[in-house]
Amino acid sequence: MRRVVLVCPKTASSFLRLLCLACLLAVAPACAQSRASAAGGAHGAAPAAAPAAASAPVAASAAVSVSLLTIDGPIGPAYADYVERGIARAAQERRALVVLQLDTPGGLDTAMRSTVRAILAAPLPVACYVAPSGARAASAGTYILYACHIAAMAPGTNLGAATPVQVGTGGPGTASQGTGGQGMASSSTASPGTASPGTGGPATAGPSTASPGPTGPGLPAAGKDKAPSAMEAKAVNDAAAYIRGLAQLRGRNADWAEKSVRQSLSLSAGDALAAGVIDIVARDLAQLLALADGRVVRVQNADWRVAVAGAGVLDAAPDWRTRFLAVIANPSVALILLTVGMYGLLFEFMSPGAVLPGVMGAICLLLGLYGMQLLPINYSGLALICFGLACMVAEAFLPSFGVIGLGGVVAFVIGALLLMDSEAPGFGMPLGFVASVGITAALLVGATAQVALRTRRRPAPGITAGLEGEMAEMLGDAVREGWANVGGETWRVVSDTPLRKRQRVRVIGRSGRVLRVVPADASASARAPPAN
């Protein structure tokens, strides 16, 4: 017997054609808008290029303005990308200064180093301002503070505890400049004698939670007497050299910077100013600009006099995209996503055909990889988009009744959000396009699932009660026995009268795997022989 296909090829082909048509209709206005934006950006950039080339690093323009960037949370790939784009935009718009308002408990090492590289390569001064009162620049925030041209803090804030720890539960893993408050294990300290001498100024006596331990470059775990592992020692030594280099570059206290890594020391704003760790203590942004005005800093091996007296402040707060990605890039959330993704795939392999665990597991796994910055944003988004499209196409051929298709819609929309950059002219993916394609795909998936459910409710053709009275079509000439197509299946049939090819017949009974038929125009009073 031939197997009945749940969704016929014509339905699948129609589904694909409708999906492609919907995508083309949504892409057309978006492409036109992108071309217009790109053309406008090209025409607008040309007049601004000449004044930018003619300007010198020293002195400011008549209309002085300052860009304000805000980080309020763990340092992850989303905030690293936000700082890079914010500095580039401020340089393009010829701002006099970039103020990075910081309140962070720590974050990923790779994201922190990306942020530091953007600050060191900035063509204009960057001031780090730990604010408001009660904020902190802990762990990864300490490195960013040291990298900025001007370091400032509000009263009632603190910095330090820059010891790298591992994300996860033991074993070599992804190094993270984090704190226990973000789901990462806090580390204890090594002996104070491990700090190497430096040139950044005298070390300060700040409040320390360090306890004497075995001498050595690494840091043993809290409450343990065993020596640090080679991986821990390597991470600590690398971080100590990194922050010491930043301190020497900016002429700040390098000894305390190294102790904040090796001994997890922290300082308040007043103690940091007295120790030469920061430059300014300001109660608000206006006082910070007043105290920063007139300072000379080194920007790309040239002296730059900061002239921000009476400057206007342009608040470039994180947009919804950055906030959404920052949630995914939170180390705790990323770790949960990775765990859920692996368990989802495991359940799918253990129970093939469940569909939902596999779809959700793949989505969570890709999001978790992005959060851990194991995949860059474009590859994560591209993988999610391809996975979503594959699921939507597979919905037309697999009897999942909408589960695979709806999972594909979710993957496609999230992947499009990862790729979207509204501040890159000509390369952005408009939100309207993402929403229109997602809604259209969801409607098509729902229609396909409805057809599949309606088909499933039809009586099974293999039941005798469902076959009696059914119309069939002869597949060839037959004197007494032959073959006929009954409800999409090929059955062996017998008849008392000769039958012709393509002749319509009616089923009147069944004997095992043989059906008894009569011509459709024959009397319906014929009886089937008793079943074997």
MOLIN-V913302 format. One record per residue. BURIAL is 1 if it has 24 or more other C-alpha atoms within 12 Angstrom, else 0. Layout:
BEGIN
burial = (BURIAL & BURIAL)
END
This chain:
BEGIN
burial = (0 & 0 & 0 & 0 & 0 & 1 & 1 & 0 & 0 & 0 & 0 & 1 & 0 & 0 & 1 & 1 & 0 & 0 & 1 & 0 & 0 & 1 & 1 & 0 & 0 & 1 & 0 & 0 & 0 & 1 & 0 & 0 & 0 & 1 & 0 & 0 & 0 & 0 & 0 & 0 & 0 & 0 & 0 & 0 & 0 & 0 & 0 & 0 & 0 & 0 & 0 & 0 & 0 & 0 & 0 & 0 & 1 & 1 & 1 & 1 & 1 & 0 & 0 & 1 & 1 & 1 & 1 & 1 & 1 & 1 & 1 & 1 & 1 & 1 & 1 & 1 & 1 & 1 & 1 & 1 & 1 & 1 & 1 & 1 & 1 & 1 & 1 & 1 & 1 & 1 & 1 & 1 & 1 & 1 & 1 & 1 & 1 & 1 & 1 & 1 & 1 & 1 & 1 & 1 & 1 & 1 & 1 & 1 & 1 & 1 & 1 & 1 & 1 & 1 & 1 & 1 & 0 & 1 & 1 & 1 & 0 & 1 & 1 & 1 & 1 & 1 & 1 & 1 & 1 & 1 & 1 & 1 & 0 & 0 & 1 & 1 & 1 & 1 & 1 & 1 & 1 & 1 & 1 & 1 & 1 & 1 & 1 & 1 & 1 & 1 & 1 & 1 & 1 & 1 & 1 & 0 & 1 & 1 & 1 & 1 & 1 & 1 & 1 & 1 & 1 & 1 & 1 & 1 & 0 & 0 & 0 & 0 & 0 & 1 & 1 & 1 & 1 & 1 & 1 & 1 & 0 & 1 & 1 & 1 & 1 & 1 & 1 & 1 & 1 & 1 & 1 & 1 & 0 & 1 & 1 & 0 & 0 & 1 & 0 & 1 & 0 & 0 & 1 & 1 & 0 & 1 & 0 & 0 & 1 & 1 & 1 & 0 & 1 & 0 & 0 & 1 & 1 & 1 & 1 & 1 & 1 & 1 & 0 & 0 & 0 & 0 & 1 & 1 & 0 & 0 & 1 & 1 & 1 & 0 & 1 & 1 & 1 & 0 & 1 & 1 & 1 & 1 & 1 & 1 & 1 & 1 & 1 & 1 & 1 & 1 & 1 & 1 & 1 & 1 & 1 & 1 & 1 & 1 & 1 & 1 & 1 & 1 & 1 & 1 & 1 & 1 & 1 & 1 & 1 & 1 & 1 & 1 & 1 & 0 & 1 & 1 & 1 & 1 & 1 & 1 & 1 & 1 & 1 & 0 & 1 & 0 & 0 & 1 & 1 & 0 & 1 & 1 & 1 & 0 & 1 & 0 & 1 & 1 & 1 & 0 & 0 & 0 & 0 & 1 & 1 & 1 & 1 & 1 & 1 & 0 & 1 & 0 & 1 & 0 & 0 & 1 & 1 & 1 & 0 & 0 & 1 & 1 & 1 & 0 & 1 & 1 & 1 & 1 & 1 & 1 & 1 & 1 & 1 & 1 & 1 & 1 & 1 & 1 & 1 & 1 & 1 & 1 & 1 & 1 & 1 & 0 & 0 & 0 & 0 & 0 & 0 & 0 & 0 & 0 & 1 & 1 & 1 & 1 & 1 & 1 & 1 & 1 & 1 & 1 & 1 & 1 & 1 & 1 & 1 & 1 & 1 & 1 & 1 & 1 & 0 & 1 & 1 & 1 & 0 & 1 & 1 & 1 & 1 & 1 & 1 & 1 & 1 & 1 & 1 & 1 & 1 & 1 & 1 & 1 & 1 & 1 & 1 & 1 & 1 & 1 & 1 & 1 & 1 & 1 & 1 & 1 & 1 & 1 & 1 & 1 & 1 & 1 & 1 & 1 & 1 & 1 & 1 & 1 & 1 & 1 & 1 & 1 & 1 & 0 & 1 & 0 & 0 & 1 & 1 & 1 & 1 & 1 & 1 & 1 & 1 & 1 & 1 & 1 & 1 & 1 & 1 & 1 & 0 & 1 & 1 & 1 & 1 & 1 & 1 & 0 & 1 & 1 & 0 & 0 & 0 & 0 & 0 & 0 & 0 & 0 & 1 & 1 & 0 & 0 & 0 & 0 & 1 & 1 & 1 & 1 & 1 & 1 & 1 & 1 & 1 & 0 & 0 & 1 & 0 & 0 & 1 & 1 & 1 & 1 & 1 & 1 & 1 & 0 & 0 & 1 & 1 & 1 & 1 & 1 & 1 & 0 & 0 & 0 & 1 & 0 & 0 & 0 & 1 & 1 & 1 & 1 & 1 & 1 & 1 & 1 & 0 & 0 & 0 & 1 & 1 & 1 & 1 & 1 & 1 & 1 & 0 & 0 & 0 & 0 & 0 & 0 & 0 & 1 & 0 & 0 & 0 & 0)
END
